Amino acid sequence: MSQPLKIRPEGALDLVSLGALVHRLDPGIIPFRKANECRIHVSGGEFNVAANLADCFRLRTGVASAMVDYPIGDLIAERVRAMGVKPFYKAFKHNGVNGPNMATVYSDRGWGVRAPVVFYNRANEAAAQLKPGDFDWDEIFSGGVRWFHSGGIFAALGEKTAELVVEGMRAAKKAGAVTSFDLNYREKLWNISGGAARAVEVLGRIVENVDVLVGNEEDLQKGLGIPGQDVVAKSKLDPSAFYEMIHVAVKKHPQIQVVATTLREVHSTSRHSWSAVAWVNGETFNAPVAELDVYDRVGGGDGFASGFFYGLLTGEAPREAVKLGWAHGALLTTFPGDTTMATLDQVRSFAKGGSARIQR
C-alpha cells in the first residue's frame, strides 16, 4: 500500500491549474441550427477546478493559461477575475483577422430524449501554442503551492502542450505540491492530434508525474491504453469494472495514490442517476446515488473533482471528500454554465443528505 498524500499544510496558493481558457456559446435547449441568441460561459476543464475551488470553497487558486489581447480575451479575463482566480498569462497579440484566438465551444443543452450536441472552433488557438519555458514556475510557486492540476484536454491541443504539463508537474513536485490530472479523453481532439496511439504515449508520460488521477473507465481504456476487464458492470453505477481497471493502472504507474471518477446513468438529457467512487491507497469509497433533474450537465465532472480536492486539501477523510465532490458535482448540474454557483453550506448540506425543501 502506498503512502497517504502528503499535502503541504500551507502555501500562498492552494491550487494552480494549467490549461486552456475557452468561451462556450450556449443557445439553451434550442439547437444551433435554429438558434438566434446564446449565453456566453467562460470555461476550460482545468480552469473550472480552480474557479470552483475559489468561488464556492474559498480557497486561493491560480490558473496558468494563454490570453489574447482582443475583446473575447477581455471578456474571459474579466470572468476569471470574477471567480477569484489569480491569472498567470502568456500574452498573445491578435492580428485582427485570424488570430491567434481564444477557443470557442458550441454546446446546446439538449432536452429529454435529445442529447446535447458539442462541437468546437479551436482554429489558431493561442493555448495550443503554449510550450515549455512559457511560464516562470519558480516565480508562480514562490510563495508556496499545495496542489497542481492539469488535464487531457489541454494535453491534446498542441505539439508541445503535453511537455508543458510535464514541466509544470515537475516544478510543482519540486515545490512540494500534490499533482493531479484529469484524463478527460476527448476523441475529437486526439483524432486531429495524432490519434489514439499518440494519446496513450503522451498521457502515459504525463501520468508518470501524477499523484491523483481523475478518469472514468473510457478515460482509462483510451487514455492509458488499459484493456477493458472481464468484470462486467451490472449498470453504469456499478464500480466493479472500474475498480478492476484501477488495479491495472496502479500497477503500470505505482506512484499514483488516488483514482476517482463520477458514475452517471443517463435516463434522458434531463434525468440522471449520479454517484462517484474513489480508490485511495488501496481502499475504495462510494458516494450515494442521487436522482438528478439536470439543467445543464456540462462541468459536472469538474464540479466533482473540485469538491473532492477540497475535501483532501482540508484534511477530510476520503469518504467525506468523495461525498463533498459528489454533492458539488450534483449541484453544478442545476446551474447554467460550466462553473459553480453553489455555496459551501449548500454543498455540505447536500453531502449530508439534505433535501430540496425551500430554505426560509
C-alpha positions as CSV (number, residue, x, y, z in Angstrom):
1,M,0.0,0.0,0.0
2,S,1.4,3.4,-1.0
3,Q,1.9,6.3,1.4
4,P,-1.1,8.7,2.0
5,L,-1.0,12.0,0.2
6,K,1.5,14.4,1.8
7,I,-0.3,17.8,1.3
8,R,1.6,20.9,2.4
9,P,-0.3,22.5,5.3
10,E,0.0,26.0,3.8
11,G,1.1,28.0,0.8
12,A,0.3,31.3,-0.9
13,L,-1.8,29.2,-3.4
14,D,-3.9,26.2,-2.5
15,L,-4.1,25.1,-6.2
16,V,-2.8,26.1,-9.6
17,S,-4.3,24.8,-12.8
18,L,-2.6,24.7,-16.2
19,G,-4.9,24.6,-19.2
20,A,-6.8,26.4,-21.9
21,L,-9.4,29.1,-21.2
22,V,-12.3,28.9,-23.6
23,H,-15.7,30.6,-24.1
24,R,-18.8,28.5,-24.6
25,L,-21.7,29.6,-26.6
26,D,-25.0,28.2,-25.2
27,P,-28.3,28.6,-27.1
28,G,-30.1,26.7,-24.2
29,I,-32.5,24.0,-25.4
30,I,-32.5,25.3,-28.9
31,P,-30.2,23.5,-31.4
32,F,-27.6,25.8,-33.0
33,R,-29.1,25.3,-36.5
34,K,-32.3,27.1,-35.2
35,A,-30.7,29.4,-32.6
36,N,-31.0,33.2,-32.6
37,E,-29.3,34.0,-29.3
38,C,-26.7,32.5,-27.0
39,R,-25.4,32.8,-23.4
40,I,-21.6,33.1,-23.1
41,H,-19.9,30.9,-20.4
42,V,-16.2,31.0,-19.6
43,S,-14.8,27.6,-19.1
44,G,-11.9,25.2,-19.6
45,G,-11.7,21.7,-18.0
46,E,-8.6,22.7,-15.9
47,F,-9.7,26.3,-15.1
48,N,-13.2,25.1,-13.9
49,V,-11.5,23.3,-11.0
50,A,-9.6,26.4,-9.9
51,A,-12.7,28.6,-10.3
52,N,-14.9,26.2,-8.3
53,L,-12.4,26.0,-5.5
54,A,-12.0,29.8,-5.3
55,D,-15.7,30.8,-5.7
56,C,-17.6,28.1,-3.7
57,F,-14.9,26.7,-1.4
58,R,-13.0,29.9,-0.8
59,L,-9.5,28.6,-1.5
60,R,-6.7,30.6,-3.1
61,T,-6.2,29.4,-6.6
62,G,-4.5,30.4,-9.8
63,V,-4.6,29.5,-13.5
64,A,-1.7,29.4,-16.0
65,S,-3.0,29.9,-19.5
66,A,-2.8,31.8,-22.8
67,M,-4.5,35.1,-23.1
68,V,-5.1,37.1,-26.3
69,D,-5.4,40.9,-26.4
70,Y,-8.8,41.3,-28.1
71,P,-12.4,41.7,-26.8
72,I,-13.0,38.0,-26.3
73,G,-9.8,37.8,-24.2
74,D,-11.0,40.8,-22.2
75,L,-14.3,39.0,-21.5
76,I,-12.6,35.8,-20.4
77,A,-10.1,37.6,-18.2
78,E,-13.0,39.5,-16.5
79,R,-14.8,36.3,-15.7
80,V,-11.5,34.7,-14.4
81,R,-11.2,37.7,-12.0
82,A,-14.9,37.5,-11.0
83,M,-14.4,33.9,-9.9
84,G,-11.5,34.9,-7.7
85,V,-8.8,33.1,-9.6
86,K,-5.3,34.6,-9.9
87,P,-4.2,34.7,-13.5
88,F,-0.7,33.8,-14.8
89,Y,-0.9,34.5,-18.6
90,K,1.3,34.1,-21.6
91,A,0.1,37.0,-23.7
92,F,-0.6,36.8,-27.4
93,K,-1.4,39.6,-29.9
94,H,-4.4,39.2,-32.1
95,N,-3.8,40.3,-35.7
96,G,-7.4,41.5,-36.2
97,V,-8.2,38.8,-38.8
98,N,-7.4,35.2,-38.0
99,G,-5.9,35.1,-34.5
100,P,-4.4,33.7,-32.5
101,N,-7.8,33.1,-30.8
102,M,-9.4,32.1,-27.6
103,A,-11.2,28.9,-28.5
104,T,-15.0,28.7,-28.8
105,V,-17.0,25.7,-27.6
106,Y,-20.6,25.4,-29.0
107,S,-22.9,23.4,-26.8
108,D,-26.7,23.3,-26.6
109,R,-28.3,21.8,-23.6
110,G,-30.5,19.2,-25.3
111,W,-33.8,18.2,-23.7
112,G,-35.5,15.0,-22.8
113,V,-34.6,12.3,-25.4
114,R,-32.5,14.8,-27.4
115,A,-28.9,14.8,-26.3
116,P,-26.7,17.9,-26.1
117,V,-24.5,18.5,-29.1
118,V,-20.9,19.8,-28.6
119,F,-18.5,21.0,-31.2
120,Y,-15.6,23.4,-31.3
121,N,-13.8,26.1,-33.1
122,R,-10.2,25.8,-31.9
123,A,-8.6,27.2,-35.1
124,N,-5.4,29.0,-34.4
125,E,-5.9,28.7,-30.7
126,A,-3.4,30.6,-28.5
127,A,-3.4,27.9,-25.8
128,A,-2.3,25.2,-28.4
129,Q,0.9,27.3,-29.0
130,L,2.0,27.1,-25.3
131,K,5.2,25.3,-24.7
132,P,7.8,24.6,-22.0
133,G,9.5,27.8,-20.9
134,D,6.4,30.0,-21.3
135,F,5.8,30.2,-17.5
136,D,8.2,31.0,-14.7
137,W,7.2,28.2,-12.4
138,D,9.7,29.3,-9.7
139,E,8.0,32.7,-9.6
140,I,4.5,31.3,-9.7
141,F,5.2,28.8,-6.9
142,S,7.5,31.2,-4.9
143,G,5.0,31.8,-2.1
144,G,4.3,28.0,-1.8
145,V,1.8,25.9,-3.7
146,R,-0.2,22.9,-2.2
147,W,-1.7,21.3,-5.3
148,F,-1.1,21.5,-9.1
149,H,-3.8,20.3,-11.6
150,S,-4.0,19.8,-15.4
151,G,-5.9,17.7,-17.8
152,G,-6.1,15.7,-21.0
153,I,-8.0,18.3,-23.0
154,F,-5.0,20.7,-22.7
155,A,-2.5,17.9,-23.4
156,A,-4.3,17.1,-26.7
157,L,-4.3,20.7,-28.0
158,G,-0.8,21.2,-29.4
159,E,2.6,19.7,-30.2
160,K,4.2,21.0,-27.0
161,T,1.3,21.3,-24.6
162,A,1.8,17.9,-23.0
163,E,5.5,18.7,-22.5
164,L,4.4,21.9,-20.7
165,V,2.2,19.8,-18.4
166,V,5.2,17.6,-17.5
167,E,7.4,20.7,-16.9
168,G,4.7,22.2,-14.7
169,M,4.2,19.0,-12.7
170,R,7.9,18.5,-12.1
171,A,8.3,22.1,-10.9
172,A,5.2,21.7,-8.7
173,K,6.7,18.5,-7.2
174,K,9.9,20.3,-6.5
175,A,7.9,23.0,-4.7
176,G,6.2,20.3,-2.6
177,A,2.8,20.2,-4.3
178,V,0.5,17.3,-4.9
179,T,-0.1,16.8,-8.6
180,S,-3.5,15.8,-10.2
181,F,-4.5,15.1,-13.7
182,D,-8.0,14.6,-15.3
183,L,-7.6,12.3,-18.2
184,N,-10.7,13.9,-19.8
185,Y,-10.3,11.8,-23.0
186,R,-11.8,13.7,-26.0
187,E,-11.8,11.6,-29.2
188,K,-12.4,14.6,-31.4
189,L,-9.3,16.4,-30.1
190,W,-7.0,13.4,-30.2
191,N,-8.2,12.5,-33.7
192,I,-6.6,15.7,-35.1
193,S,-3.6,15.5,-32.7
194,G,-2.0,12.2,-33.7
195,G,-4.8,9.7,-32.9
196,A,-5.3,7.0,-30.3
197,A,-1.7,5.8,-30.3
198,R,-0.2,9.2,-29.6
199,A,-2.8,9.8,-26.9
200,V,-1.6,6.7,-25.0
201,E,2.1,7.6,-25.4
202,V,1.6,11.3,-24.4
203,L,-0.7,10.7,-21.5
204,G,1.5,7.8,-20.2
205,R,4.4,10.2,-20.0
206,I,2.3,12.8,-18.1
207,V,0.8,10.2,-15.7
208,E,4.3,9.2,-14.5
209,N,4.3,12.5,-12.6
210,V,0.8,12.3,-11.2
211,D,-0.4,11.5,-7.6
212,V,-4.1,11.9,-8.1
213,L,-5.8,10.7,-11.3
214,V,-9.4,11.5,-12.3
215,G,-11.0,9.5,-15.1
216,N,-13.7,7.0,-15.9
217,E,-13.5,3.6,-17.5
218,E,-13.4,5.0,-21.0
219,D,-10.7,7.5,-20.0
220,L,-8.5,4.7,-18.5
221,Q,-9.1,2.5,-21.5
222,K,-8.4,5.0,-24.3
223,G,-6.2,7.5,-22.4
224,L,-3.8,4.9,-20.8
225,G,-4.3,2.0,-23.1
226,I,-5.7,-0.2,-20.4
227,P,-7.8,-3.0,-21.9
228,G,-11.3,-3.5,-20.6
229,Q,-11.5,-6.2,-17.9
230,D,-13.5,-9.4,-17.7
231,V,-15.6,-8.0,-14.9
232,V,-18.9,-6.8,-16.4
233,A,-20.6,-3.9,-14.7
234,K,-24.3,-4.5,-13.8
235,S,-25.1,-0.9,-14.6
236,K,-23.4,2.4,-15.2
237,L,-23.5,2.9,-11.4
238,D,-21.7,-0.3,-10.6
239,P,-18.0,0.5,-10.0
240,S,-16.7,-3.1,-10.1
241,A,-15.2,-2.9,-13.6
242,F,-13.7,0.5,-12.8
243,Y,-12.0,-1.0,-9.7
244,E,-10.5,-3.8,-11.7
245,M,-9.1,-1.2,-14.2
246,I,-7.6,0.9,-11.3
247,H,-5.5,-2.1,-10.2
248,V,-4.0,-2.3,-13.7
249,A,-3.5,1.4,-13.9
250,V,-1.7,1.5,-10.5
251,K,0.4,-1.5,-11.4
252,K,1.5,0.4,-14.5
253,H,2.0,3.7,-12.5
254,P,2.7,2.7,-8.9
255,Q,3.2,6.3,-7.7
256,I,-0.5,7.0,-8.1
257,Q,-2.1,7.2,-4.7
258,V,-5.7,8.3,-5.6
259,V,-8.0,7.5,-8.5
260,A,-11.5,8.9,-8.7
261,T,-14.4,9.3,-11.0
262,T,-18.1,10.1,-11.3
263,L,-20.7,7.4,-12.2
264,R,-23.6,8.6,-14.2
265,E,-26.5,6.7,-15.7
266,V,-28.3,8.9,-18.3
267,H,-32.0,8.1,-18.4
268,S,-32.6,11.2,-20.5
269,T,-30.8,14.5,-21.0
270,S,-32.8,15.9,-18.2
271,R,-32.7,13.0,-15.7
272,H,-29.5,11.3,-14.5
273,S,-28.7,8.9,-11.7
274,W,-25.4,10.2,-10.2
275,S,-22.7,8.8,-8.0
276,A,-19.0,8.8,-7.5
277,V,-16.2,6.5,-6.4
278,A,-12.6,6.8,-5.3
279,W,-9.7,4.5,-4.7
280,V,-7.3,5.9,-2.1
281,N,-4.2,3.9,-1.2
282,G,-5.9,0.6,-1.8
283,E,-9.2,1.4,-0.2
284,T,-12.4,2.2,-2.1
285,F,-15.1,4.7,-1.2
286,N,-18.5,5.1,-2.8
287,A,-20.8,8.1,-2.7
288,P,-24.6,7.5,-2.6
289,V,-26.8,7.6,-5.7
290,A,-28.8,10.8,-6.3
291,E,-31.5,11.2,-8.9
292,L,-30.8,14.5,-10.7
293,D,-33.1,16.8,-12.6
294,V,-30.4,18.2,-14.9
295,Y,-30.5,21.8,-16.0
296,D,-27.0,21.9,-17.7
297,R,-24.8,18.8,-17.5
298,V,-21.6,20.5,-18.7
299,G,-19.0,20.8,-15.9
300,G,-20.4,18.2,-13.5
301,G,-17.2,16.2,-13.6
302,D,-15.1,19.2,-12.9
303,G,-17.5,20.0,-10.1
304,F,-16.9,16.6,-8.6
305,A,-13.1,16.9,-8.9
306,S,-13.0,20.3,-7.2
307,G,-15.2,19.3,-4.3
308,F,-13.1,16.1,-3.9
309,F,-9.8,18.0,-4.0
310,Y,-11.3,20.5,-1.4
311,G,-12.0,17.6,1.0
312,L,-8.5,16.3,0.6
313,L,-6.9,19.7,0.9
314,T,-8.8,20.5,4.1
315,G,-8.0,17.2,5.8
316,E,-11.4,15.4,5.4
317,A,-11.4,11.6,5.5
318,P,-11.5,10.2,2.0
319,R,-15.1,9.0,2.4
320,E,-16.2,12.6,3.2
321,A,-14.1,14.0,0.4
322,V,-15.8,11.8,-2.1
323,K,-19.2,12.9,-0.8
324,L,-18.3,16.6,-1.0
325,G,-17.2,16.1,-4.6
326,W,-20.4,14.2,-5.4
327,A,-22.6,16.8,-3.8
328,H,-20.9,19.7,-5.5
329,G,-20.9,18.0,-8.9
330,A,-24.7,17.3,-8.5
331,L,-25.4,20.9,-7.6
332,L,-23.4,22.1,-10.5
333,T,-25.7,20.4,-13.0
334,T,-28.6,22.6,-11.6
335,F,-26.9,25.9,-12.8
336,P,-26.3,27.3,-16.3
337,G,-22.7,27.3,-17.4
338,D,-19.6,25.2,-16.6
339,T,-18.5,26.7,-13.2
340,T,-20.1,26.8,-9.8
341,M,-22.9,29.0,-8.4
342,A,-23.2,26.9,-5.2
343,T,-22.2,27.9,-1.7
344,L,-20.2,25.7,0.7
345,D,-23.2,25.5,3.0
346,Q,-25.3,24.1,0.2
347,V,-22.6,21.5,-0.7
348,R,-22.2,20.4,2.9
349,S,-26.0,20.2,3.4
350,F,-26.4,18.0,0.2
351,A,-23.4,15.8,1.2
352,K,-25.2,15.1,4.5
353,G,-28.4,14.1,2.7
354,G,-30.0,17.5,2.5
355,S,-33.2,18.0,0.5
356,A,-34.6,20.5,-1.9
357,R,-37.1,21.9,0.5
358,I,-37.4,25.6,0.4
359,Q,-34.9,27.5,2.7
360,R,-36.7,30.3,4.5
